């Protein structure tokens, strides 16, 4: 039975990899019908999903950690052995269920959304490769293989953001995402080298044991933890490396739902959670995680207030919620952040699917060209509102329970961060229902005749709506906390109704309700004109519209002036005048010497005799002088 179980474990990432190979290489070369590739990818992901759920059920019955030995990849020098294996524990299984569920729903949704697009085999092969990379990342038992999977996930993000490569904006966004996330990846790589130098192993469990035993110095632990977190900052779009994610919305909407809402961007949160025993040894590193998470949550929420592109509102919302997760891990431990990751995956993927459904009908993402879609697209409207309510943290939807844990953790430990989270609760409810009222309320302002999306798109949305409502109930009795080895010590988390015994619940619900009511008053009833409000706060509105000028800072000042016209220009001049100058000068000297030698070697005997006599005379003169 154990042998069968181990085979199953390897099949979970192996099946999407097989689908990628068959679809990308086989079907594209043979030019088989595109939709056969879609079918194969969906079948492979369905099997991975079923095996992940089976593994989750087994874990609920008997929680345990399994280290699956694989094979020795390579050895170098003395004591350096890199083995490829799997680490299967509750954290792994939670991520497997999230990744496989979202990937399956998005692929089914894509059949309807991408049906008129070319390159379907290419699209589904990239999705399969991404699914394999993400599953490998969460199952890997050593940091080196995890880093390789981490980089493969980034590559797939680049390929899928730039899927419509004929669009200049998509190509630019893909490059921006690739380069900015690479900056963070240098931190991850540096941490990997620090830990290997200190412990002599890449094995995750071995590193944790060495850190706990005091084998690794406190300084090395802090720097390694900060390096790991810096890698997570890039991949999870945390301040200040958050600017790539809104631009990544140039990719197809199903890609945004899969990669940039629920899976790849959550990889950074997972990485910090996986290496949390290391972070526990450094209070400074955990403080940095919490503070950066809090800043990110508030910063992104404020920008989302003024965006008109529905996908960019959701992108900034994702950045904000990822900040929530980091803050939760930094203050409350692994289970707090992972619980919010778990619920967020479902309602945010649902919201992106809803945005795609709307654009599929209206052919725009600009909310100023929408309105009145609630009557024309009722199922899309209902499911989108369910996701918006969950994201806003209203009871008894999934987002309420995970958000409440983060609030509770902040209340107990960091009053300032608690205030930031409360402000973000209000802002989140406001900007999400600004989207709801502008998109589904009022009168339609666009062109054409909007219509409901096909069933192949609506079915995944309905399933995700159910999960967006009910996923938080899983922890009503502390199940997720106990699975991850951490018991909840907050009295308001016991039971679905037990939350109302604590005053914090009422505070958060009132703030969320206030945000919704303000959005209703401004964008549905027009009691307060948004234009008048923005005109009264011109400087603030300009600051938010320009996204705090981070893009201008990076592109115009750091990129153009400091790098292109500064450091890179210096390297260019040094290359031209020093390196090229030395090489070219040596070539010129050689050429000049050769030309002079050609003048001497002219074939005239009298000249040779003159040179010979002159040479003999010089030698004789030198000999006389020396003697």
N, C-alpha and C positions, 0 to 999 in steps of 0.2 A: 504493500500500500504506500509506503514511504517513497519507493522508486517511482510509482505512478504519480504521486503528488509532486515530486521534483520535476518530472517531465511536464506536468501541468504548469508549474511555475515558469519554466523556460518557454512554454508555448505562448504565454501572455504577451511578451514583447516580440516573440518570434513570428507570430502570425501576421501582424502588420508589416514586418520586414519582408516576409515572403510575398505579401501583396504588392509591396513597392517594387520588388525585383520583377515580378511577373508583369505588372502593369507598365512600369516605366521602360523596362528593357524589352520584354517579350511582346506586349501588345502594340507598343509604339513602333517597334521595328517591323512587325508583321502587318501593321496598319489595320488592326482588327477594329470592329465597331467600338466607338468611344465608350458607350454606356456599359459594355462588358467590363471595362476597367472599374467603373463605378460600382457595379454589382460585386465584383471580387473584393474591392476594398471594404464595402459594407459588410460582406460575409465575414471577412477576417476580423474586423472590428467587433462585430456581433459576438464572435467566438471569444475574443479577448474579454469583452464585457461580461459574458456568461461565466467565464472562468474566474474573473475578478469578484463577481458577486458570490460565486461558490466559495471562494477563498474567504470572503468577508463573513459568510455564514459560519464557516468552520471556526473563524477567529472569535465570533461572538460566543460560540459554544465552549471553546477552549482557547482563551488568549495565550499566546506564546510567541517567542521569537525563533525564527528558523534561519540558520546560516546554511545556505546551499552551496556546497563546494562545486566549482566548475572545472576550470583547467588552468594550468600555468601558462601565462601568456609569454613572458620572457624573464630572463635573469640577466643581471649586469653587475659585474664586480663581485664583491663578497657581501652577502647579506641582503642584496636587493632582488627580491622576487615579487613579481606582479602577477597576481592570480585574478581571473575573471570569475566572479561568483555573485550570488544574490543574497540580499538581506531582507527577509520577509518578517515584518513586525506590524503592529497595529497602525503605525504611521504610514508604512508602505501601503497597506491594504486600503486605508482611507483614500490615499492619493490614487491608487489603481482604480477604485470605483469612480472617483471624480473624473479622471482623465478618460477612461473608457466610455463612461456614460455620455459625457459632453461630446466626445469625438463621434460616437455613433449617432447621436441626435443631429449633430451638425452635418454629417455626411448624408443622412436621409434628407434633411432640409435642403442641402445643396443640389439634390436631384431636381427640385423645382426651381430653385433660385438661379442655377447655372445652366439650365436646359438649353438656352439659346446662345450659349457662349461656346467658342471654339476651345480646343485644347483640354477637353475633359479628362483624357487619360493623364495628361501632365498634372492637372489639378489634383486628381484623386491619388496619383502616385506620391505627390508632395505631402498630401494629408496623411497618407499611410506612413511615409518616412518620418514625419513629425510625431505621429502617434508612437511609433517604435522608439524614437529618441526620447520622448517624454517618459514612456514606461520604463525604459532602460535607466533613465536618470533616477527615478524614484526607487528602483529595485537594486541598484548597484551597491555592492558591499565595500567598495574602496573608492577613495577620492579621485584617483587618476581616471578610472573608467567613468566616474560621475562627471568629471571635467570634460571628457571627450563627448559624452552625451549632451552635456551643457552646451558645448560648442555646436554640436549637430542641431540642437534645438534652435540656436541662433541662426544657423544657416537656413533651416527650413522657414524660419520667420522671414528672412531676407527674400527667399524664393517666392513665398506666398504674398508678401506685401507687394512685391514687384511682379505679381502674376500677369497683370495687364501691362507688360513692359513697354508697349507702344505709347503709353501715357507718360509724359515727362514727370508729372507730379508723383506717380507711383514709383518710377525709377529713383527719383530723388529721395522719396520717403524710405525706400528700401535701403539705400546707401546710408541715410542718416541713422536709421535704426541699427544697422550693422556696426557702424563706427562707434556710436555712443555706447552701445552695450559692450563693445570690445574694451572700452576704457575701464568699465567695471570688472571685466574678466581678467584684466591684469592683476587686480587685487586678489581675486580667487586663486590665480596661478601663483602669486607670491606667497599666499597663505599655505598653499599645497607644498611649496618648497620649504617653507619654514617648518612645517609640521613633519615633513619627511626627514629633514636635517636633525630635528629634535628627537624623533621616535624611531627612525629607520624603517618606517612602514607607511603604506598608503591605506591600510585597512582601517575602516571607520571605527569599528569596535576597539581595535588595538590602540588607536589614537585616543579614544575616550578613556580607556583604562590607564594609559600612560599619563594623561593629564590629571586624572583623579589620584594617581599614586604619587604625584609630585615629580615625575621624571622630567616633565617639561617645565621650564622656568615660567614664572608669572609674567615676565615681560614678553616672552615668546608666545604665550597663550593669548595675551591681549592683542599683540600685533597680528597674530594668525586669525583671531576672531574678527578683528576689524577688517582684515583683508577679505575674509569670507563675506562679511556684511557688505563690503564695497562691491563685490561681485553681485550680491543680491540687489544692491541699489541700482545697478545698471539694468539687470534683467527684469526687476519688478518696478522699474520706472519710479524710483524714489527721488526726492529732492537731493541733489541738484541735477541728477541725470534723468529727469522725467520728460524731457521735451520731445523725445522720439515717439512716444506712444500716440499722442493725438494725430501726428502726421501719418502714422501707420494705418490710419483709417482709410487711406487711399486703396488699400487692398480690398478684395471681395468681402462683403459683409459676413458670410459664414466663417471666413478666416478670422475676422475680428471676434466673432462669438466664440471660436475655439481657442485661438492662440492669445489674443489680446484682451480677453475678459476672464478666462477661467483656468487656463492651463500654463502656458509658458510664463506669463507674467506672475503666476503664483509660484513658479519654480524657485524664485529668490526666497520667498517665505518658507517654502519647504526646506531649502538649503539651511537656513538659519535654524529651523526646527530640528533637522537631522543632526546638526552639529551643536545642538543646545547644551549638552554636557560640557562642551568646551566653553561656551559662553557663560555657563554657571560659575566657572572658575575666575571670571573677570567681571566684576561689578561695573567697571568703566565701560566695557563693551556693551553690556546690556543697557546701560543708560543711554549710550549713543543710539542704539537700536530704537529705544522708546522715543527719544527726543526727535530723531529724524522722522520716525513714523508719524508723530504728532504734527510736526511742521508740514509734512507732505499731505496729511489728511485735510488740514485747514486750507493750505495754499491751493490745492487742486479744487476743493469745493467752491472757493470764491471765484475761480476762473470759470467754472461750469455755469455760474449764474448768468453770464452774458453771451455764451456761445449760441449761435443760431443753427449750426449744423447738428442734427440730432445725434449723429455718431460721435461727434467731438464732445458733446455733453456727456455721453456715456463713457468716452475715453477718460475724461477728467474725473468722472465719478469712479472709474476703475482705479485710477491713481490714488484717489482719496481713500477708497476702501482698502487698498493694499497698504496704505499708511496705517489704517486701523489695525490691520493684521500685525504689522511690525510692532506697533505700540502694544498690542495685546500680548505678543510673545515677550517683549521687553519687560512688561510689568506683571503679567499674570502667568507666564509660562507657556509651554508648547501648546497645550490643549486649548487655551483661550484663542490664540491666533489661528490654529488649524480648524477649530470649530467655525470661525467666521469664514475662513477659506472655503470650507465645505459648503456652507449655506450660500455664500456669495457666488460660487461657481454656477449654481442653478439659476438664481434670479438674474444674474448679470448676463449669462448666456441667453436667457429668455428675452431680456430687454434688447440685446443686439439682434436676435432673430425678429423681434417685433419691429425694430427699426428697418431691417431688411425687407420685411413684409410690406411696410409702408412705402419704402422707396421702390419696391418692385411694382407697386400700383401707381404711384405718383411720378416716378422717374426723377425724384429729387430727394436730397437730405435736408434741404433748407426748410425750417419750420415756418418761415414767413410765407411759403407757398403751399402750406397745408391747411388744416382746420376742417372741422366737420366730418372727420373720417370715422368717428364713432358710429355713425349711422350707416356708413357705406362699408365699413370693415369691422363688424361687431365682434367677431372672434378674436381678431388681432387686438382690438381695443380692450377686451376683457382680460386677455392674457397679459398684455402690456401693463395694464393697471395693477394686476396681481403682482407683477415683478416690481413695479414702482412702489407699491405699498410695503412689500417685503424689504426692499432697499431702504425705505424710509424708516423701517423699524417699528411697524405697527403690530400689535398683538392680534391674533396668535400666529402670525406668519413667521417664516423661518428666520428672516433677518432680525426680528425682534430679539430672539433668544441669544443669538451670538453677539449682537451689539450690546446687549445687557451685560454680558460677561466682561466685555472690554470696559464698559463704563464702571462696573464694580471694581475691576482691578485698578483702574485709574483713581477712583475715589479713595481706595485704601492706601495708595502709596504716593501719588503725585497730584496735588491739588491743581497745579497750573495745567498739566496735561489733561486733567479731568475737565477743566474749563474749556480747553480746546476741543475735546471730544463732544461736550455738550453743544458748543457752537456749531460743530460740524453736523450734529444730529439735525439741528434746525435748518441749516443751509441745504443739507441733502434732501430733506422733505420739500423744501421750497423749489429747488431747481428741477427736481424730478416731476413735480406736479405743474411746474411751468411748461415742461415738455408735454405732459398729458393734456393740459388745457389748450395749448397752442396747436397740437397735432390733432386731437380728437374732438375738441369742443369748437363752438362757433360755426362759422360758415366756411366752406371750401374756397380757398383763394388761388388754387393752382389751375392748370390746364388739363384738358382731357376728362375722362370719366373714371374715377377710382373704383376699384372693385376688390373683393376679397381674394386673398391668395389661394392657390390650389391646396388640396388636402395634404399632399406630400410635404408642404411647408407647415401647414397648420397642425398636423398630428404631433410632430416634435415639440411645437410650442405648447400644446395642451399638456403633454407629458411633463415638460419643464415647469409649467405653471403649477401642476400638482406638487412637484418637488419644491418649488419656490415657496409654497404654502406650508408644506408639512415636514421638510427636512430638519427643521429646528426641533421638532418634537422628539427626535432621536436622543437628544440630551436632556429630556425632561426629568429623567431620573439619574442624570450624571453619567450616562453610558459612555460618551466620548471621553470625558475626563478619566473615567476608570480604565478605559481601554488604553489610554496613553500613560497610565500609571500615575495620574495626578487627580486627586479627589477635589471637587469643587467645595470651597469653604464659604460660599455665599448663600445665605439663607433664602434669598429670593429665587434661586435656581431650582428649587425642589418642586417638581410637578409643573404642569402647564398653567395651573391657576395659582400656584404658590408664589409666583412672582409679585402678585399684588399685595403681599404682606410687607413689602419694603417700599419706602417712600421714593427711592430712586426710580422705580418703575413709573410712578406717576409723573415725576419730573420729566423723564425722557419722552413719555407718551404725550405730555402737554406740549413739549417743544416740537415734536414731530407734527402734532395736530396744528400748532400755530404756524409752522412752515407751510403746510397744505392750505390752511385758510388764507394766508397772505397771498399765496399763488392764485387761489381762487378769486380773491378780491381784485387782484391786479390784472390777471389774464383772462378771467371769465366774466366777471361783473364790471371790470374797468372802473372800480371805485377809486383806484389810484392809477394814474396814467404812467406806464413804464417810461415813456419818453420824458415826462416831466421829472420823474424821479432821477433818471440818468442825467438830465440837464442840470439839476440842482447839485449833483455830485459829479461834475464833469471830470475832475482830476482822478477820482476813484474809478469812474467808468473807463477812462482812457487807460489807466493802469491795468485794469482787468482785461480789457479788449486786447491790449498788447501783451497779455500773459506775463506781466511783471518784466517785460523786455528781456526774458531769458534767451529767446532766439536771437535777438539783436546782439546781446552780450556775447553769445557763443559764435555767431556767424560773422558779425561785423568787427567786434573788438578782439576777441580771442582768436577766432579763425582767420580773419582778414589781416588785422593790423599786427597782432603779436606773433602769429605763426607765419602766415603767407608773406607779409611785408617785413617781418622781424626775423624770427628764428630761421624759418625756411629760406628767406632771402639771404641770410648770412651763410647758410649751408650751400646755397646755390653759388654765391660769390666765391666761397672757399673752394668749392668743387671746380669752378671755372678757372680761378686764378692760381690756386695752390696745387691741387691735384692734377687738373688738366694742364696747368702751366708748367709743372715739373715734367710731366710726360711729353708735352709738346716741345718744351725747351730741350730736353734730352734728344728728341728726334731732330730738332733744328741743329743742335751741336753735332750730331752724327752726320747729318747731311752736309754741314759746312766742312767738317773734317774730311768727308769723302770728296767734296769738290776741290779742296786744297790738294788732296792726294792725287786727284786726277790731273792737276796741273803739273805735278812733278813727274808722273808716269806718262810722258808724252811721246816716248819712242826715240828721242834724240840722244845719241851716244855722247855727244859733247857735254850735254847737260848732266848726264849720269856721272861722267868723269869729273866734272866740276864739283858735283855734290860729294863724290868720293874723296877728292883731294881736300875739300873744305872740312869734311868730317875727320880725316886723318890729321889735319893741321890742328883742329880743335882738341882732339885727344892728346896729341903731342904737347900742346900748350898746357893743358890741364896737368899732364904728368910732370912737366918741368916745374910748374908752380907748386905742386904738392911736394916734390923732392927738394 
